[in-house]
Amino acid sequence: MNISCTRLLVVLFVFVSISTKAQDHTEVFHEHEFNFRHSFSQKYSANFGLSSRAYVYTNEDVLYNLRQVQISHFSTLKLDLKHSIALGLMYRNRDAFENSSNEIRVTQQFNRKSLFKTLRVGHRLRSEQRFYDSFTAFRFRYRLALDIPLQGLKLDVGETYFVVTNEGLLTSSKVHKPELEYRISPSIGILLSEALNIEFGVELRLDQLNINTEDSLFFNTSVDIKI
């Protein structure tokens, strides 16, 4: 592991330490995700995801209790080298693990990517319809992502990269007040092969910013496989 990667790991550790000490009631989760991608043509590709979320720390107790599992699908159509649109469908099950509603989610997405030397910049707009047992919520999201290889001018097999995402969210429904959220997530990824890469990161979520701010911290791991 080179010096740059080591420094980024130190930054992630400091980020986690500051975040967990910022609030006495911070909840900590672990989220793990598997994604399977397949390109049917140069323009159309599909992604199938399986993920789980577990409590790691809550109410001053350390534990590991599964909270939910979910499956998802995204169909993506490239418009040109920089732009794409996508349609997603997700099913989340919580009722099997806690007294909470399951969810079906439909997502529409627009994505733009730009490259400035070695820095890649991504803009993502999403609208979501979230169907629960007793109500429907509508959410709008904007995410700015920055990623850069840690060795050389481009990412090669066996090398690492750094990515950080910033996202703002607005949720509205008939039964709840509109809610504003913010998320920031730095991560380190490794391209193990042309068809496999993994990422390790942390994510700080600030919910209900306009009502009564609640914060939570996520330790994220993801595996992406091209098939």
CORLIN-V342652 format. One record per pair of residues at least 12 apart in sequence whose C-alpha atoms are under 8 Angstrom apart, sorted by the first residue. I is the first residue (numbers start at 1). J is the second residue. Records with the same first field share a line. If there is no record, write none. Layout:
I->J ; J
//
This chain:
4->150
5->150 ; 160
8->162 ; 188
12->186 ; 187 ; 201 ; 202
16->202 ; 217
19->204 ; 217
20->217
23->215
25->58 ; 59 ; 60
26->58 ; 214 ; 215 ; 216 ; 217
27->55 ; 56 ; 57 ; 58 ; 59 ; 215 ; 216 ; 217
28->55 ; 56 ; 57 ; 58 ; 216 ; 217 ; 218 ; 219
29->53 ; 54 ; 55 ; 56 ; 57 ; 216 ; 217 ; 218 ; 219
30->53 ; 54 ; 55 ; 56 ; 218 ; 219 ; 220
31->51 ; 52 ; 53 ; 54 ; 218 ; 219 ; 220 ; 221
32->51 ; 52 ; 53 ; 220 ; 221 ; 222
33->49 ; 50 ; 51 ; 52 ; 221 ; 222 ; 223
34->49 ; 50 ; 51 ; 222 ; 223 ; 224 ; 225
35->47 ; 48 ; 49 ; 50 ; 222 ; 223 ; 224 ; 225
36->48 ; 49 ; 224 ; 225 ; 226 ; 227
37->224 ; 225 ; 226 ; 227
38->226 ; 227
42->78
43->76 ; 77 ; 78 ; 79
44->75 ; 76 ; 77 ; 78
45->75 ; 76 ; 77
46->73 ; 74 ; 75 ; 76
47->73 ; 74 ; 75
48->71 ; 72 ; 73 ; 74
49->71 ; 72 ; 73
50->69 ; 70 ; 71 ; 72
51->69 ; 70 ; 71
52->66 ; 67 ; 68 ; 69 ; 70
53->66 ; 67 ; 68 ; 69
54->66 ; 67 ; 68
55->67
66->97
67->94 ; 97 ; 98
68->92 ; 93 ; 94 ; 96 ; 97
69->92 ; 93 ; 94
70->90 ; 91 ; 92 ; 93
71->90 ; 91 ; 92
72->88 ; 89 ; 90 ; 91
73->88 ; 89 ; 90
74->86 ; 87 ; 88 ; 89
75->87 ; 88
82->112 ; 113 ; 114
83->110 ; 111 ; 112 ; 113
84->110 ; 111 ; 112
85->108 ; 109 ; 110 ; 111
86->108 ; 109 ; 110
87->106 ; 107 ; 108 ; 109
88->105 ; 106 ; 107 ; 108
89->104 ; 105 ; 106 ; 107
90->104 ; 105 ; 106
91->103 ; 104 ; 105
92->104
101->132 ; 133
102->132 ; 133
103->130 ; 131 ; 132 ; 133
104->130 ; 131 ; 132
105->128 ; 129 ; 130 ; 131
106->128 ; 129 ; 130
107->126 ; 127 ; 128 ; 129
108->126 ; 127 ; 128
109->124 ; 125 ; 126 ; 127
110->124 ; 125 ; 126
111->123 ; 124 ; 125
112->124
117->153
118->148 ; 149 ; 153 ; 154
119->146 ; 147 ; 148 ; 149
120->146 ; 147 ; 148
121->144 ; 145 ; 146 ; 147
122->143 ; 144 ; 145 ; 146
123->142 ; 143 ; 144 ; 145
124->141 ; 142 ; 143 ; 144
125->140 ; 141 ; 142 ; 143
126->140 ; 141 ; 142
127->139 ; 140 ; 141
128->140
135->173 ; 174 ; 175
136->173 ; 174
137->171 ; 172 ; 173 ; 174
138->171 ; 172 ; 173
139->169 ; 170 ; 171 ; 172
140->169 ; 170 ; 171
141->167 ; 168 ; 169 ; 170
142->167 ; 168 ; 169
143->165 ; 166 ; 167 ; 168
144->165 ; 166 ; 167
145->163 ; 164 ; 165 ; 166
146->163 ; 164 ; 165
147->161 ; 162 ; 163 ; 164
148->161 ; 162 ; 163
149->161 ; 162
150->162
155->191
156->191
157->191 ; 192 ; 193 ; 194
158->190 ; 191 ; 192 ; 193
159->190 ; 191 ; 192
160->188 ; 189 ; 190 ; 191
161->188 ; 189 ; 190
162->186 ; 187 ; 188 ; 189
163->186 ; 187 ; 188 ; 189
164->184 ; 185 ; 186 ; 187
165->183 ; 184 ; 185 ; 186
166->182 ; 183 ; 184 ; 185
167->182 ; 183 ; 184
168->180 ; 181 ; 182 ; 183
169->181 ; 182
179->207 ; 208 ; 209 ; 210 ; 211
180->207 ; 208 ; 209 ; 210
181->205 ; 206 ; 207 ; 208 ; 209
182->205 ; 206 ; 207 ; 209
183->203 ; 204 ; 205 ; 206
184->203 ; 204 ; 205
185->201 ; 202 ; 203 ; 204
186->201 ; 202 ; 203
187->199 ; 200 ; 201 ; 202
188->200 ; 201
195->224 ; 225 ; 226 ; 227
196->223 ; 224 ; 225 ; 226
197->223 ; 224 ; 225
198->221 ; 222 ; 223 ; 224
199->220 ; 221 ; 222 ; 223
200->219 ; 220 ; 221 ; 222
201->219 ; 220 ; 221
202->217 ; 218 ; 219 ; 220
203->217 ; 218 ; 219 ; 220
204->216 ; 217 ; 218
205->217 ; 218
//
